[in-house]
Amino acid sequence: MALWQEIIVAAFLIIGGGFGLVGSFGLIKLADPMARLHAPTKATTLGVGGVLIGSMVYQAFADGTFSVHELLITLFLFLTAPVTAMLISKVHLHQTIRKSELPPTGTDRPWATLDKQD
C-alpha cells in the first residue's frame, strides 16, 4: 500500500479509537443515567463506525475488493443505536418520574409514554 493509503486507514482508526475512548470515559464518569446514555449511543457508535470504515478502506486498498460485511455492520449499528437509546430512556422515565411531575405537553394530548401511569 502507498503511504497516503496507510495515512487514510490510520486516520479512520485513530478517529474511531478516540471516539471509543471518549465514549467509554463518559459512560464511567457521567453521574446521571440520562446523561450517561449519550456516551455509548453517540461517541462509541461513531468509534466503532470509524474502525469499521477504516477496515473497509484497508480492504479496498490492500486487496482491491469492496467488503460489504463492514458496511452492513456499520449501517446496522447506526440504525439500532438510536432505538436502543430511546428504549433505555423510556425505562428510566417509567422508573423515576411520576405522571404528575411532568410539565404540560402544550397540546390536548397527554404524554404518550406515561399514559397508563398514575
DRENPA-3360 file (N, C-alpha, C; in nm, 2 decimals, always signed):
BEGIN
1 = MALWQEII = +0.08/-0.12/+0.00/+0.00/+0.00/+0.00/+0.09/+0.12/+0.00 ~ +0.04/+0.23/-0.06/+0.11/+0.35/-0.06/+0.10/+0.43/+0.07 ~ +0.18/+0.52/+0.09/+0.18/+0.59/+0.22/+0.05/+0.67/+0.24 ~ +0.00/+0.73/+0.14/-0.12/+0.81/+0.16/-0.24/+0.72/+0.19 ~ -0.24/+0.59/+0.14/-0.34/+0.50/+0.17/-0.33/+0.46/+0.32 ~ -0.21/+0.43/+0.36/-0.19/+0.40/+0.50/-0.23/+0.51/+0.60 ~ -0.21/+0.64/+0.56/-0.25/+0.75/+0.64/-0.40/+0.76/+0.65 ~ -0.47/+0.73/+0.54/-0.62/+0.74/+0.54/-0.67/+0.63/+0.64;
9 = VAAFLIIG = -0.62/+0.51/+0.62/-0.66/+0.40/+0.71/-0.63/+0.43/+0.86 ~ -0.51/+0.48/+0.88/-0.47/+0.51/+1.02/-0.56/+0.63/+1.08 ~ -0.59/+0.72/+0.99/-0.68/+0.83/+1.04/-0.82/+0.78/+1.09 ~ -0.88/+0.69/+1.01/-1.00/+0.63/+1.05/-0.99/+0.55/+1.18 ~ -0.88/+0.48/+1.19/-0.86/+0.40/+1.31/-0.84/+0.49/+1.43 ~ -0.76/+0.60/+1.42/-0.73/+0.69/+1.53/-0.86/+0.76/+1.57 ~ -0.93/+0.81/+1.47/-1.06/+0.88/+1.50/-1.16/+0.79/+1.57 ~ -1.17/+0.67/+1.52/-1.26/+0.57/+1.58/-1.22/+0.53/+1.72;
17 = GGFGLVGS = -1.09/+0.51/+1.74/-1.04/+0.48/+1.87/-1.06/+0.60/+1.97 ~ -1.04/+0.72/+1.92/-1.06/+0.84/+2.00/-1.21/+0.85/+2.05 ~ -1.30/+0.83/+1.95/-1.44/+0.84/+1.99/-1.48/+0.72/+2.09 ~ -1.42/+0.61/+2.07/-1.44/+0.50/+2.16/-1.39/+0.53/+2.30 ~ -1.28/+0.59/+2.31/-1.22/+0.62/+2.44/-1.30/+0.73/+2.51 ~ -1.34/+0.83/+2.44/-1.43/+0.93/+2.50/-1.56/+0.88/+2.54 ~ -1.62/+0.79/+2.46/-1.75/+0.73/+2.50/-1.74/+0.64/+2.62 ~ -1.63/+0.56/+2.63/-1.61/+0.48/+2.74/-1.59/+0.56/+2.87;
25 = FGLIKLAD = -1.51/+0.67/+2.86/-1.48/+0.76/+2.97/-1.61/+0.82/+3.02 ~ -1.70/+0.86/+2.92/-1.82/+0.93/+2.96/-1.92/+0.83/+3.02 ~ -1.92/+0.70/+2.98/-2.00/+0.60/+3.04/-1.97/+0.58/+3.18 ~ -1.84/+0.59/+3.22/-1.80/+0.57/+3.35/-1.82/+0.69/+3.44 ~ -1.78/+0.81/+3.39/-1.78/+0.93/+3.47/-1.91/+1.01/+3.48 ~ -2.00/+1.00/+3.39/-2.12/+1.08/+3.40/-2.21/+1.02/+3.51 ~ -2.27/+1.11/+3.59/-2.34/+1.06/+3.71/-2.49/+1.02/+3.68 ~ -2.56/+1.11/+3.60/-2.70/+1.09/+3.57/-2.72/+0.98/+3.46;
33 = PMARLHAP = -2.81/+0.89/+3.48/-2.83/+0.78/+3.38/-2.87/+0.84/+3.24 ~ -2.94/+0.95/+3.24/-2.98/+1.01/+3.11/-2.87/+1.07/+3.04 ~ -2.77/+1.13/+3.12/-2.65/+1.19/+3.06/-2.56/+1.08/+3.02 ~ -2.55/+0.97/+3.10/-2.47/+0.86/+3.07/-2.51/+0.78/+2.94 ~ -2.64/+0.80/+2.91/-2.69/+0.73/+2.79/-2.63/+0.79/+2.66 ~ -2.59/+0.91/+2.66/-2.53/+0.97/+2.54/-2.40/+0.91/+2.50 ~ -2.32/+0.87/+2.60/-2.19/+0.82/+2.58/-2.18/+0.70/+2.49 ~ -2.26/+0.59/+2.52/-2.25/+0.48/+2.43/-2.32/+0.49/+2.30;
41 = TKATTLGV = -2.43/+0.58/+2.30/-2.51/+0.59/+2.18/-2.45/+0.68/+2.08 ~ -2.38/+0.78/+2.12/-2.32/+0.88/+2.03/-2.17/+0.85/+2.00 ~ -2.09/+0.86/+2.11/-1.95/+0.85/+2.09/-1.90/+0.72/+2.05 ~ -1.95/+0.62/+2.12/-1.90/+0.48/+2.09/-1.95/+0.43/+1.95 ~ -2.07/+0.47/+1.92/-2.12/+0.44/+1.78/-2.03/+0.49/+1.68 ~ -1.99/+0.62/+1.69/-1.90/+0.68/+1.60/-1.76/+0.61/+1.60 ~ -1.72/+0.57/+1.72/-1.59/+0.50/+1.73/-1.59/+0.37/+1.66 ~ -1.69/+0.29/+1.68/-1.70/+0.16/+1.61/-1.72/+0.18/+1.47;
49 = GGVLIGSM = -1.80/+0.28/+1.43/-1.82/+0.31/+1.29/-1.69/+0.35/+1.22 ~ -1.61/+0.43/+1.29/-1.48/+0.47/+1.23/-1.38/+0.35/+1.21 ~ -1.38/+0.26/+1.31/-1.29/+0.15/+1.29/-1.34/+0.06/+1.18 ~ -1.47/+0.04/+1.17/-1.53/-0.05/+1.06/-1.50/+0.02/+0.92 ~ -1.52/+0.15/+0.92/-1.49/+0.22/+0.79/-1.34/+0.21/+0.76 ~ -1.26/+0.22/+0.86/-1.11/+0.20/+0.84/-1.08/+0.06/+0.78 ~ -1.15/-0.04/+0.84/-1.13/-0.17/+0.79/-1.18/-0.19/+0.64 ~ -1.29/-0.12/+0.61/-1.34/-0.13/+0.47/-1.24/-0.06/+0.38;
57 = VYQAFADG = -1.19/+0.05/+0.42/-1.09/+0.12/+0.33/-0.96/+0.04/+0.31 ~ -0.92/-0.02/+0.42/-0.80/-0.11/+0.42/-0.82/-0.22/+0.32 ~ -0.94/-0.28/+0.33/-0.97/-0.40/+0.24/-0.97/-0.35/+0.09 ~ -1.02/-0.23/+0.07/-1.03/-0.18/-0.07/-0.89/-0.15/-0.12 ~ -0.80/-0.09/-0.04/-0.67/-0.06/-0.08/-0.58/-0.18/-0.09 ~ -0.59/-0.27/+0.00/-0.50/-0.39/+0.01/-0.53/-0.49/-0.10 ~ -0.66/-0.53/-0.11/-0.70/-0.64/-0.20/-0.77/-0.59/-0.32 ~ -0.81/-0.46/-0.32/-0.88/-0.41/-0.44/-1.03/-0.46/-0.44;
65 = TFSVHELL = -1.08/-0.51/-0.33/-1.22/-0.56/-0.33/-1.30/-0.47/-0.23 ~ -1.43/-0.46/-0.25/-1.52/-0.39/-0.16/-1.58/-0.49/-0.07 ~ -1.57/-0.46/+0.06/-1.62/-0.55/+0.16/-1.76/-0.50/+0.21 ~ -1.86/-0.58/+0.18/-1.99/-0.54/+0.22/-2.02/-0.57/+0.37 ~ -1.95/-0.67/+0.43/-1.97/-0.70/+0.57/-1.96/-0.59/+0.66 ~ -1.85/-0.51/+0.65/-1.83/-0.40/+0.74/-1.93/-0.29/+0.71 ~ -1.97/-0.27/+0.59/-2.07/-0.17/+0.56/-2.20/-0.21/+0.62 ~ -2.24/-0.33/+0.62/-2.37/-0.38/+0.68/-2.36/-0.37/+0.83;
73 = ITLFLFLT = -2.25/-0.40/+0.89/-2.24/-0.39/+1.03/-2.25/-0.24/+1.08 ~ -2.18/-0.15/+1.00/-2.19/-0.01/+1.03/-2.33/+0.04/+1.02 ~ -2.40/+0.01/+0.91/-2.54/+0.05/+0.89/-2.63/+0.00/+1.00 ~ -2.61/-0.13/+1.04/-2.69/-0.19/+1.14/-2.67/-0.11/+1.28 ~ -2.54/-0.08/+1.30/-2.51/-0.01/+1.43/-2.57/+0.13/+1.43 ~ -2.56/+0.20/+1.32/-2.62/+0.33/+1.32/-2.77/+0.33/+1.32 ~ -2.83/+0.23/+1.28/-2.98/+0.22/+1.28/-3.03/+0.17/+1.42 ~ -2.96/+0.09/+1.49/-3.01/+0.03/+1.61/-2.97/+0.11/+1.73;
81 = APVTAMLI = -2.86/+0.19/+1.73/-2.82/+0.27/+1.85/-2.93/+0.37/+1.89 ~ -2.99/+0.45/+1.80/-3.10/+0.54/+1.84/-3.22/+0.47/+1.90 ~ -3.25/+0.35/+1.85/-3.37/+0.28/+1.90/-3.34/+0.23/+2.04 ~ -3.22/+0.18/+2.06/-3.17/+0.14/+2.20/-3.17/+0.25/+2.29 ~ -3.12/+0.37/+2.25/-3.12/+0.48/+2.34/-3.27/+0.53/+2.38 ~ -3.36/+0.52/+2.28/-3.50/+0.56/+2.31/-3.56/+0.46/+2.42 ~ -3.53/+0.33/+2.40/-3.59/+0.23/+2.49/-3.53/+0.25/+2.63 ~ -3.40/+0.27/+2.64/-3.34/+0.29/+2.77/-3.39/+0.41/+2.84;
89 = SKVHLHQT = -3.41/+0.52/+2.76/-3.46/+0.64/+2.82/-3.60/+0.63/+2.87 ~ -3.68/+0.55/+2.79/-3.82/+0.53/+2.84/-3.83/+0.44/+2.97 ~ -3.74/+0.35/+2.98/-3.73/+0.27/+3.10/-3.70/+0.36/+3.22 ~ -3.60/+0.45/+3.20/-3.56/+0.54/+3.30/-3.67/+0.63/+3.34 ~ -3.74/+0.68/+3.24/-3.86/+0.77/+3.26/-3.97/+0.70/+3.34 ~ -4.00/+0.57/+3.31/-4.10/+0.50/+3.38/-4.06/+0.47/+3.52 ~ -3.93/+0.45/+3.55/-3.89/+0.41/+3.68/-3.87/+0.53/+3.77 ~ -3.85/+0.65/+3.72/-3.81/+0.76/+3.81/-3.91/+0.87/+3.81;
97 = IRKSELPP = -3.99/+0.89/+3.71/-4.07/+1.01/+3.71/-4.22/+0.97/+3.71 ~ -4.30/+1.04/+3.79/-4.44/+1.02/+3.80/-4.51/+1.11/+3.70 ~ -4.63/+1.07/+3.66/-4.70/+1.15/+3.56/-4.73/+1.29/+3.61 ~ -4.76/+1.30/+3.74/-4.79/+1.43/+3.80/-4.67/+1.53/+3.80 ~ -4.55/+1.48/+3.79/-4.43/+1.56/+3.79/-4.39/+1.62/+3.65 ~ -4.45/+1.57/+3.54/-4.42/+1.61/+3.41/-4.48/+1.75/+3.38 ~ -4.41/+1.82/+3.30/-4.47/+1.95/+3.26/-4.58/+1.93/+3.16 ~ -4.66/+2.03/+3.13/-4.77/+2.01/+3.03/-4.71/+2.00/+2.89;
105 = TGTDRPWA = -4.78/+1.92/+2.81/-4.73/+1.90/+2.68/-4.75/+2.01/+2.58 ~ -4.84/+2.10/+2.61/-4.87/+2.21/+2.52/-4.98/+2.18/+2.42 ~ -5.03/+2.06/+2.43/-5.14/+2.02/+2.34/-5.25/+1.96/+2.43 ~ -5.36/+1.91/+2.36/-5.46/+1.85/+2.44/-5.44/+1.70/+2.46 ~ -5.32/+1.65/+2.41/-5.29/+1.51/+2.43/-5.19/+1.50/+2.55 ~ -5.20/+1.39/+2.63/-5.11/+1.37/+2.74/-4.98/+1.31/+2.69 ~ -4.89/+1.29/+2.78/-4.76/+1.22/+2.75/-4.79/+1.08/+2.71 ~ -4.75/+1.04/+2.59/-4.78/+0.90/+2.55/-4.70/+0.80/+2.62;
113 = TLDKQD = -4.58/+0.83/+2.67/-4.50/+0.73/+2.74/-4.57/+0.69/+2.87 ~ -4.62/+0.79/+2.94/-4.68/+0.76/+3.07/-4.83/+0.77/+3.07 ~ -4.89/+0.72/+2.97/-5.04/+0.73/+2.95/-5.11/+0.65/+3.06 ~ -5.06/+0.53/+3.10/-5.13/+0.44/+3.19/-5.08/+0.46/+3.34 ~ -4.98/+0.54/+3.36/-4.93/+0.55/+3.50/-5.00/+0.66/+3.57 ~ -5.02/+0.65/+3.70/-5.09/+0.75/+3.78/-5.00/+0.86/+3.82;
% end
